[in-house]
Amino acid sequence: MPLVRAAPVPAGAGGTTLAPRAEPDVPRGAGVGAGHPHGVTVAPDPPPDPLAGQSPSPPPDPPPRPSPSPPAAGPDGARFRQVLGHFATGVTVVTSIDEGGPVGLAVNSFTSVSLDPPLVALCVNKTSTTWPRVRAIGHFTVNILGADQEAVSRTFASTTGDRFHGIGWRPSPSGSPVLDGALAWIDATVEAEHDAGDHVLVIGRVTGLDISREAAPLVFYRGGYGRFEQ
Ligand SMILES: Cc1cc2nc3c(=O)[nH]c(=O)nc-3n(C[C@H](O)[C@H](O)[C@H](O)COP(=O)(O)O)c2cc1C
């Protein structure tokens, strides 16, 4: 079942950019040692100083504090993309619709999460202009693209033009566009949104889904399109 590669797409597709990670904050008073649980020893109060109040001698210098260790250096953005690009994915177009008309963007970070309850997830760049509209609508449809829909993927990743121009679609049960030619569609409501660096991690609760046709999927791999042959 070889993967057939096609022309690479311009750098930047995938919407993933690298931001340096901050060291996780450990809240004061929380975690190991707080409230001396689990065998943590608490030092007794020091004995009273017999010279206290008798001498104006200056207080001793505090012990030297260890300098904080620098945050671990992460990979640069190009390396991150290069390595993570070895993870082959499918390609979807996430759609929704409001009074302004249909909206959609190409997404390859889509994945299933949970069967009970039925949950899916995707990661959306915080720079996305479409996602705030989808969030406001509160539900979306994930269209899984076929191998013959590379042009559709490019259209829905483009920043110019009307993405729905020349694109046939019908409404899903929730009303969002199911694109002609998509292999399958999944309706979901926005269940949760988590901050995730330069992206948001969106959890969707599946409210409907179906397969439209059995055909080879569009594959995204090492920055280019391909297809999965059976
Ligand atoms: C194959 C492919 C996969 C993509 N996957 C994602 C993704 O998972 N998340 C994301 O935010 N952008 C992704 N993008 C980029 C967006 O589709 C692109 O930035 C789009 O212009 C965003 O449009 P918007 O500003 O209208 O939201 C992908 C692009 C391509 C070509």
The ligand as an ORCA input file, in Angstrom:
! r2SCAN-3c Opt
* xyz 0 1
  C      -3.060     20.319      4.150
  C      -3.286     21.502      5.048
  C      -3.578     21.289      6.383
  C      -3.811     22.357      7.242
  N      -4.109     22.117      8.558
  C      -4.335     23.143      9.400
  C      -4.676     22.896     10.758
  O      -4.758     21.760     11.207
  N      -4.913     23.961     11.555
  C      -4.839     25.246     11.093
  O      -5.073     26.170     11.866
  N      -4.505     25.512      9.814
  C      -4.277     24.496      8.969
  N      -3.957     24.734      7.659
  C      -3.816     26.120      7.213
  C      -5.144     26.805      7.010
  O      -5.991     26.072      6.155
  C      -4.859     28.173      6.382
  O      -3.994     28.896      7.238
  C      -6.080     28.956      6.103
  O      -5.718     30.048      5.291
  C      -6.709     29.509      7.363
  O      -7.763     30.323      6.939
  P      -8.547     31.256      7.890
  O      -7.673     32.412      8.258
  O      -9.732     31.659      7.078
  O      -8.934     30.447      9.082
  C      -3.742     23.682      6.754
  C      -3.449     23.896      5.399
  C      -3.225     22.816      4.561
  C      -2.913     23.069      3.112
*
